[in-house]
Amino acid sequence: MQIEIILIAVIVFAIMTITGQINVNQMISDNQTIFMKLKESDWDFYVRAKYGNYANADILFNKRVKNALLVMVLVFFFFLKDLNAVKVLVVFLIGLVIFKMPYSDIKRYYNNHMHEIDAMLPHYLKSLEILIQHYTVPVAIGKSMAEAPEIFKEGLEEMINAINSGDDSIEPYMAFARKYPVRDSMRMMRLLYRLSLGRQERKQEQILAFSRSISNLQQKARETRYKNRLEKMENKTMKMLMSTGLGVMVILILAVIQLMNI
């Protein structure tokens, strides 16, 4: 009987959705302010890190909300025959899990590619150093846009627009660092801001200091990458040793049991 109720509910829901009587997308859009409170602060960054600037983080977030709501409705109908407070809580917990799964997946992608993504900003700033020798920092950033990593282009454009509109404070640089919270982004943006404030007669000296700082950050990133590779190799070696040891123990135990039975 319960299966029949679920099937009828799904059919009715599908018919009402097709006929436009129920519009999940419109419901999410109408309550966007409420749902946005559930949005993780680093969701947009993770989306850009995985899919680039062409992906719309808000659309992907709304898809997460929609999938969670649909699963919650389906589970609710499944529990409808014998509904109680515990089962209602289970419905919400399942919805929360479905909602959080895409975030966990995309965060796992970032963690797996973290060192590659974190190394992009020091590498870009190192290439920017050549242009800064001939131009001011804002002009150099503008000229470097074509060669900049795809993930940073939108943020760089926003930074340049803010500077060109008359904001000569550190805020445009910090806004970029907040938008792309890679390792040491705040420190690198402060270095770039200080360089933009430098007087022309001290420019070469400041560029050298900037270059040394970026080189140190690159060296730090390389050391971290090598350290993580070494840890992965050690973990694999330990797993192999443990597997071998367990295999030998099983064989010995089986051999002892066989001898005892003789």
N, C-alpha and C positions, 0 to 999 in steps of 0.2 A: 504493500500500500504506500509505503514511504517513497519508493522509487517512482510510482505513478504520480504522486504529488509533485515530486521534483521535475519530472518530465513535463507535466502540465504547466508548472510555473515557468520553466525555461521556454516553452512554446509561446505562452502568453507574453512573456517578457520580450521575446524575439519579435513577435507580431507588433507589439506596441512600439518597439524601437524602430522597426521598418516603416510603420505608418506615421512615425513622428510624434506619437503621443508621449513617448519617453525619449528624451535626448540627453544622454549622459554627458556629452561634450558641452552642451549648453549649461547643464547644471553645474559642471566644474567651473565653467567660465563665469557664471553668475556668483559663485562663491569663491572666486580666485583669491580674494584677500584672506579668507580663512585657511584655505589649503596652503597658501604661500608661507604661513607660519610653520608648516611642517618641513619646509625646504631647508636642506642642510646648507650652511654658509659656504662650503667649498664645492658644492655640486656643480656650479657653472665652470669652475676651474678644471675639475675632473673631466667634464664633458669636452672642454676645449683640448685638454691634454690627450684624450683618446680619439676624438673625431675631428679636431681642428675647428677653426672659426666658422665654418659653414654650417655646423650643427646648431640647432636652436635648443638651448638648455631648457627653456620654459615648456616647449612642446614635449620634450622627452619627460619632463617632470609631470606634466598633465597626463601623459600616457601611464606613468607609474600610479598616479591617483586613480585613473580609470580602471586599470587592471585590478587594483586592490579592492575597489568598490564592487566590481563585478564578482570577484571571488567571494567577497563577504556576503553578497546577496545570494549566491549559489549555496554557500555553506549554511546561511540562515534558513533557506528552504529545506535543506537536508535535515536540520534540527527542528523544523517547525512542528512536527507531530508531538514531540515531548520537550518543549522549550522550557528552560529554566535559567536562572542567573548565571550559573557556571557555563552553560553552553553559549549564552550571549557573550560572556567574557572570552570564550574560545573563538567565537566569530571575530571579535575585534583583534585578538592576538594573531589569528591567521591573516587577517587583513594587513596588520602591521608588518608581518613577516614578508608578505607579497610586496608591500610597498618598499621595504628596505632592501630587498634582494638586488634590484638593479644598482642601487647605491653601493652595496657591498662589492658587487662584481666590478663596477667601474673604479672603485677605490683599490681593489686588488690589482687591476690593470696598472694603475699608477704606481703602486708599490713594486710591482714586477719590473716596471720600466723607469723607476724613480731616478736612478743615477743617470740614465740617458737624458731624461727630461731636465733634471737639475743642471746638467752640464751645458745645456743649450744657452742659458743666459750669460755665463762667463765667456763662452766661446763667441757669442754675438758681441759682447762689450769689447772683447779683444780685437775683433775686426773693426769695431767702431772707433777704436783708438787711432787708427790711421787717418780717418776722415777728420777727427777732432784736431789733428795737427794743422789742418788747413781751413777749417770752418769752426763756427761756434757750435756748441753742443746741440741746440735745437735744429740747426741747419744740417749738421752731420747726421742726426737721427732721421731727419726727413729724407736725406739722400741714401740712407742705408736701408730704407723700408723694403726695397725690392729683394735684398739679400737676407733680410731678417727671417728667422724661423717662423713658419706659418702661425704657430700658436701665439706668438707675441704681437702680430701685426695690428690687431684691433686695439690692444692696449697702448701700443706705441703711437697709433694715430690719435687716440684720445689724449695722450700726454702732449703731443705736439699741438693739438687744437687748443688745449687748456693754456699752454705756454704762449701761443700766438695770440690768444684772446687777452693777454695782459697779466696772467697769473705768474709772477716771478718768484713765488714761494716754493717751498719744498713739496707742497701738497700734490701737484701733478705726478711727481716721482714716487711719492708714497702711495698714491692711488694705484699706480702701476704695480708696485710691490704687493699691495693687498690683493689685487686682482690675480696676480700670478705668485702665489706663496711658495715658490721653490726655495731651496736651501740658500740662505744668505741673501735673499732678494732685497730685504730692507737695507742691509749694509751696502750692497752694490749700488742701489739707487741713491743712497746718501753720498757715496763717492762721486757718482755722476753729477749730482746737484752741486757739490762743492767745486767740482771742476768747471761747471757752468758759471760759477761766481768769480772765478779767477781773473786776475788782471792780465793783460796781454803780455807784459814784460816778464811775468812769471809763468807763462803758459807751459813752456817746455818742461820746467821743473815739476809742475803739477801733473803733466801728462806722464812723466816718468814715475811719479808716486802712484798715480792711478794704474799704470801698467804693472807695477810691482804688486799692488794689491790684488788685481785681477789674476795675475800669474799665481799668486799664493792660493787664491780660491780654486783655480784650476788644479793645482797640485794637490790641494786638500780633497777635491772631488775624485782625482785619480787614486789617491791613497785609500779613500773610502770604497771605491769600486773594487780595487785589488783585495782589500780586506774582506769584503763581502764574498768575492769569488773564492777566497781561501776558506772562509767559513762554510760555504756551500760544499766545497771539495771535502772538507773535514767531516761535515754531516753525512755526505754520501759514503765516505770511508767507514764511518762509525756504523751506519746502517748495514753496509756490506759485512762488517765484522760481526755485528749482532746477528744478522741472518745466518752467517756461516756457523757461529757459535751455537745458535738454537738448533740448526740442522744437525750438527755433530751430537748435541745433547739428545735429540730425538732418536738418532741412530743408535747411540749408546744405550739409551733406555730400552729401546726395542730389542737390542742384542741381549741385554741383561734378562729381560722378560723371557726371551726365547731360551736362554740357557737355564732359567729356573724351571721351565716347562719340560726340559729334557729329562 
